[in-house]
């Protein structure tokens, strides 16, 4: 275990240049930056929700600039078509053949900006890419570059011109992050740094795909005790059968978390331990990453909405109830 900790701590220090590059642009928002890097290290897709102007797009673009990876941005609009995302086949009348025109999804980092402003058929065009890291055009399947990560932003559903994401697509996002307004001190720093007409802030790429592959190999080797694994399973099952754990919240939960949540909790906890320089997972890692992994997988009932009970509140009651090993 000491050797594992030493190796994890040593590798973790190689992430500091990336944090420093991001900090040249993004003020505060340390938890957001941690989660973005966590998604990168685990290969998980991330959904970021917040009102306009909270630097959602800027944070994703800044992270991409700090990496030696390809980056594309898709602006989701009501008139967007699936072919605008994944690509299409173009017929050549001279040769009688079809040629493939790849869409912007063929990149390491794909920013799906304001993803819930396009209808469900366009959002669903990303399903195969997010789950299987491939795209089928006609009779041929095209593999996406590795690493591949979708980072999507969305505005709160209460805002005008938004569509709710399909449940199947929501479940493919490893994390759902909710941003809030910055504190007054942070906003003053934002004003000083970005208040100019053309702020002179440059971000240099500091990590290559080989570095990310090395980080991922180390994260897979981080130790997870059987008691911690059982703790994860108990939490997920409590979202499906809360009455078995003495929780009187069954009337507020329509659907519990899927088995994909169990997998993502283990991956996320390992990555969280790595970011803290440890070679083993603790229950606190589960509690830290759990709300971001589970909040969009626990679907509340109309009764919960009528009583203004959110999935975060239900999850907090579950975490408070389940015994920590």
C-alpha positions as CSV (number, residue, x, y, z in Angstrom):
1,X,0.0,0.0,0.0
2,X,2.8,2.6,0.7
3,X,4.3,1.9,-2.7
4,X,0.8,2.4,-4.3
5,X,0.4,5.7,-2.5
6,X,3.8,6.9,-3.5
7,X,3.2,6.0,-7.2
8,X,-0.2,7.6,-7.2
9,X,1.1,10.7,-5.6
10,X,4.0,11.0,-8.0
11,X,1.8,10.6,-11.1
12,X,-0.8,13.0,-9.6
13,X,1.9,15.7,-9.5
14,X,2.2,15.6,-13.3
15,X,-1.4,17.0,-13.5
16,X,-0.3,20.3,-11.8
17,X,0.8,22.0,-15.1
18,X,-2.7,21.3,-16.5
19,X,-4.3,22.9,-13.4
20,X,-2.0,25.9,-13.7
21,X,-2.9,26.4,-17.4
22,X,-6.7,26.2,-16.6
23,X,-6.3,28.6,-13.7
24,X,-4.9,31.3,-16.2
25,X,-8.4,31.6,-17.6
26,X,-10.9,30.1,-15.0
27,X,-11.3,31.9,-11.7
28,X,-12.3,29.6,-8.8
29,X,-14.6,26.8,-9.8
30,X,-12.1,24.2,-8.4
31,X,-14.7,21.5,-8.1
32,X,-15.8,22.0,-11.8
33,X,-12.1,21.7,-12.9
34,X,-11.6,18.6,-10.8
35,X,-14.7,17.0,-12.2
36,X,-13.7,17.8,-15.8
37,X,-10.2,16.3,-15.3
38,X,-11.8,13.3,-13.5
39,X,-14.0,12.7,-16.6
40,X,-11.0,13.0,-18.8
41,X,-9.1,10.4,-16.7
42,X,-11.9,7.9,-16.6
43,X,-13.2,8.4,-20.2
44,X,-16.6,9.5,-18.8
45,X,-18.9,12.0,-20.5
46,X,-20.0,15.1,-18.5
47,X,-23.1,17.2,-18.6
48,X,-22.8,20.7,-17.1
49,X,-26.0,22.6,-16.2
50,X,-26.2,26.2,-15.3
51,X,-27.7,29.5,-16.4
52,X,-25.9,31.4,-19.2
53,X,-22.7,33.2,-18.4
54,X,-21.2,30.9,-15.8
55,X,-18.2,29.9,-18.0
56,X,-19.4,26.4,-18.8
57,X,-18.2,26.6,-22.5
58,X,-15.1,28.5,-21.5
59,X,-14.1,25.9,-19.0
60,X,-14.4,23.0,-21.5
61,X,-12.6,24.9,-24.2
62,X,-9.8,25.8,-21.8
63,X,-9.3,22.2,-20.7
64,X,-9.2,21.1,-24.4
65,X,-6.5,23.8,-25.1
66,X,-4.4,22.4,-22.3
67,X,-4.2,19.0,-24.1
68,X,-2.6,17.7,-27.2
69,X,-5.9,16.4,-28.5
70,X,-8.3,17.3,-31.3
71,X,-11.3,19.4,-30.3
72,X,-14.6,20.2,-32.0
73,X,-17.6,22.2,-30.9
74,X,-21.2,21.6,-31.9
75,X,-23.7,24.4,-31.3
76,X,-27.0,22.6,-30.8
77,X,-30.0,24.6,-32.2
78,X,-33.6,23.7,-33.0
79,X,-32.9,23.2,-36.7
80,X,-29.9,21.0,-36.2
81,X,-30.0,17.5,-38.0
82,X,-28.4,14.2,-36.9
83,X,-26.1,14.4,-40.0
84,X,-24.8,17.7,-38.8
85,X,-23.4,15.8,-35.7
86,X,-22.2,12.4,-36.9
87,X,-21.7,13.1,-40.6
88,X,-23.3,11.6,-43.7
89,X,-22.8,9.8,-47.0
90,X,-22.4,11.9,-50.2
91,X,-23.3,10.4,-53.6
92,X,-20.8,11.0,-56.4
93,X,-22.8,10.9,-59.7
94,X,-19.7,10.4,-61.8
95,X,-18.4,7.3,-60.0
96,X,-21.7,6.1,-58.7
97,X,-20.1,5.7,-55.2
98,X,-20.8,7.1,-51.8
99,X,-18.1,8.9,-49.9
100,X,-18.3,9.5,-46.2
101,X,-18.2,13.0,-44.8
102,X,-17.3,12.8,-41.1
103,X,-19.1,15.1,-38.7
104,X,-17.7,17.1,-35.8
105,X,-18.1,14.1,-33.4
106,X,-14.9,12.7,-34.9
107,X,-12.6,14.3,-32.4
108,X,-11.1,13.5,-29.0
109,X,-13.0,16.3,-27.2
110,X,-16.5,17.1,-28.4
111,X,-18.3,20.1,-26.9
112,X,-22.0,19.8,-27.3
113,X,-23.0,23.3,-26.5
114,X,-26.5,23.9,-25.2
115,X,-27.4,20.3,-26.0
116,X,-31.0,20.7,-24.8
117,X,-31.8,23.3,-27.3
118,X,-32.0,20.7,-30.1
119,X,-34.9,18.1,-30.4
120,X,-34.5,14.6,-29.1
121,X,-33.7,13.0,-32.5
122,X,-30.6,15.1,-32.7
123,X,-29.6,14.4,-29.1
124,X,-30.1,10.7,-29.7
125,X,-27.6,10.9,-32.6
126,X,-24.9,10.8,-29.9
127,X,-26.1,7.6,-28.3
128,X,-23.9,5.2,-30.2
129,X,-20.9,7.5,-30.1
130,X,-21.1,7.9,-26.3
131,X,-21.6,4.3,-25.4
132,X,-19.7,2.4,-28.1
133,X,-17.3,5.1,-29.3
134,X,-18.2,4.4,-32.9
135,X,-20.5,5.9,-35.5
136,X,-22.5,3.9,-38.1
137,X,-22.9,5.6,-41.5
138,X,-24.7,3.5,-44.0
139,X,-23.3,0.0,-44.0
140,X,-20.0,0.9,-42.4
141,X,-19.0,1.5,-38.8
142,X,-16.3,4.1,-38.1
143,X,-14.4,4.1,-34.8
144,X,-13.9,7.4,-33.0
145,X,-10.4,8.5,-31.9
146,X,-9.1,7.6,-28.4
147,X,-9.5,9.1,-26.0
148,X,-13.0,10.2,-26.7
149,X,-15.1,12.4,-24.4
150,X,-18.4,14.3,-24.8
151,X,-18.7,17.4,-22.7
152,X,-22.1,18.9,-22.9
153,X,-23.6,22.1,-21.5
154,X,-27.3,22.7,-21.0
155,X,-29.4,25.5,-19.6
156,X,-32.0,24.8,-16.8
157,X,-35.1,23.2,-18.3
158,X,-37.2,26.1,-17.0
159,X,-35.6,28.4,-19.5
160,X,-37.2,29.2,-22.9
161,X,-36.5,27.0,-25.9
162,X,-35.2,23.9,-24.1
163,X,-36.0,20.3,-24.6
164,X,-35.5,17.6,-21.9
165,X,-32.8,15.1,-22.7
166,X,-33.9,11.5,-23.3
167,X,-33.4,9.2,-20.3
168,X,-31.2,6.9,-22.3
169,X,-28.8,9.7,-23.1
170,X,-28.8,11.1,-19.6
171,X,-27.7,7.7,-18.3
172,X,-24.7,7.7,-20.7
173,X,-23.3,10.8,-19.0
174,X,-21.0,9.8,-16.2
175,X,-21.4,13.1,-14.3
176,X,-24.0,15.8,-14.2
177,X,-22.6,19.0,-12.7
178,X,-24.6,22.0,-11.5
179,X,-23.0,25.4,-11.5
180,X,-23.9,28.3,-9.3
181,X,-23.0,32.0,-9.3
182,X,-19.4,32.9,-8.1
183,X,-18.7,34.6,-4.8
184,X,-18.1,38.3,-4.7
185,X,-14.4,37.9,-4.3
186,X,-14.2,35.5,-7.3
187,X,-16.3,37.8,-9.4
188,X,-14.0,40.7,-8.7
189,X,-11.1,38.6,-9.9
190,X,-13.1,37.7,-13.0
191,X,-13.6,41.4,-13.6
192,X,-9.9,42.2,-13.3
193,X,-8.8,39.3,-15.6
194,X,-11.5,39.4,-18.2
195,X,-12.8,42.9,-18.1
196,X,-10.8,44.0,-21.2
197,X,-12.2,44.1,-24.7
198,X,-9.7,41.4,-25.8
199,X,-8.3,39.6,-22.8
200,X,-4.7,38.4,-23.5
201,X,-4.9,34.9,-21.9
202,X,-3.2,32.0,-23.6
203,X,-3.3,28.4,-22.7
204,X,-0.5,26.0,-23.6
205,X,-1.0,22.3,-24.2
206,X,0.8,20.3,-21.5
207,X,-0.5,16.7,-21.7
208,X,-0.4,14.2,-24.6
209,X,-2.6,11.1,-25.2
210,X,0.2,8.9,-23.9
211,X,0.1,10.7,-20.5
212,X,-3.7,10.2,-20.3
213,X,-3.2,6.5,-21.0
214,X,-0.7,6.2,-18.3
215,X,-3.0,8.0,-15.8
216,X,-5.8,5.7,-16.7
217,X,-3.6,2.6,-16.2
218,X,-2.7,3.8,-12.7
219,X,-6.3,4.6,-11.8
220,X,-7.4,1.1,-12.8
221,X,-4.8,-0.2,-10.3
222,X,-6.1,1.8,-7.4
223,X,-7.3,-0.6,-4.7
224,X,-11.0,-0.9,-3.8
225,X,-11.8,-3.0,-0.8
226,X,-14.7,-5.5,-0.9
227,X,-16.4,-3.6,1.9
228,X,-16.3,-0.4,-0.2
229,X,-17.7,-2.3,-3.2
230,X,-20.6,-3.6,-1.1
231,X,-21.1,0.0,0.1
232,X,-21.5,1.2,-3.5
233,X,-24.0,-1.6,-4.3
234,X,-26.0,-0.8,-1.2
235,X,-26.3,2.9,-2.2
236,X,-27.4,2.0,-5.7
237,X,-29.9,-0.5,-4.5
238,X,-31.3,2.0,-2.0
239,X,-32.3,4.2,-4.9
240,X,-34.4,1.3,-6.3
241,X,-35.8,-0.3,-3.1
242,X,-35.6,2.4,-0.4
243,X,-38.1,0.6,1.8
244,X,-35.6,-2.2,2.3
245,X,-33.3,0.3,4.1
246,X,-36.0,1.9,6.3
247,X,-36.4,4.9,4.0
248,X,-39.9,6.2,3.5
249,X,-39.1,7.9,0.1
250,X,-40.5,5.2,-2.3
251,X,-43.4,7.5,-3.3
252,X,-40.9,10.1,-4.6
253,X,-38.7,7.9,-6.7
254,X,-40.0,6.8,-10.1
255,X,-36.8,5.1,-11.3
256,X,-33.7,4.2,-9.4
257,X,-30.1,4.2,-10.7
258,X,-29.1,1.7,-13.4
259,X,-26.1,-0.8,-13.1
260,X,-24.2,1.8,-15.1
261,X,-24.2,3.9,-12.0
262,X,-22.5,1.2,-10.0
263,X,-19.7,1.0,-12.6
264,X,-19.3,4.8,-12.8
265,X,-19.2,5.0,-9.0
266,X,-16.2,2.7,-8.8
267,X,-14.4,4.5,-11.7
268,X,-15.2,7.9,-10.2
269,X,-14.1,6.9,-6.7
270,X,-10.8,5.5,-8.1
271,X,-10.2,8.7,-10.0
272,X,-11.1,10.8,-6.9
273,X,-8.6,8.9,-4.8
274,X,-6.0,9.4,-7.5
275,X,-6.6,13.2,-7.6
276,X,-6.0,13.2,-3.9
277,X,-2.8,11.3,-4.3
278,X,-4.0,8.0,-2.8
279,X,-3.6,4.4,-4.0
280,X,-6.8,3.2,-2.4
281,X,-10.5,4.2,-2.2
282,X,-12.3,5.4,0.9
283,X,-16.0,5.7,1.6
284,X,-15.5,9.4,1.6
285,X,-14.6,9.2,-2.1
286,X,-18.0,7.6,-2.8
287,X,-19.7,10.3,-0.9
288,X,-17.8,13.0,-2.7
289,X,-18.4,11.8,-6.2
290,X,-21.8,10.1,-5.6
291,X,-24.2,13.1,-6.0
292,X,-22.7,14.1,-9.4
293,X,-23.0,10.5,-10.7
294,X,-26.5,9.7,-9.3
295,X,-28.4,13.0,-9.5
296,X,-29.5,12.5,-13.1
297,X,-30.1,8.8,-12.7
298,X,-32.7,9.0,-9.9
299,X,-36.0,10.1,-11.6
300,X,-38.5,11.7,-9.2
301,X,-42.3,11.3,-9.4
302,X,-44.9,14.0,-10.0
303,X,-45.6,13.8,-6.2
304,X,-42.0,14.8,-5.5
305,X,-42.1,17.6,-8.0
306,X,-45.4,18.9,-6.4
307,X,-43.7,18.9,-3.0
308,X,-40.5,20.4,-4.5
309,X,-38.4,17.5,-3.5
310,X,-35.3,17.0,-5.7
311,X,-33.2,14.0,-6.5
312,X,-30.3,15.6,-4.6
313,X,-32.4,15.7,-1.4
314,X,-33.4,12.1,-1.8
315,X,-29.8,11.0,-2.4
316,X,-28.7,12.9,0.7
317,X,-31.2,10.9,2.8
318,X,-29.8,7.7,1.2
319,X,-26.2,8.6,2.0
320,X,-27.1,9.5,5.5
321,X,-28.9,6.2,6.0
322,X,-26.5,3.7,4.5
323,X,-24.0,2.5,7.0
324,X,-20.4,3.5,6.1
325,X,-18.0,0.5,6.3
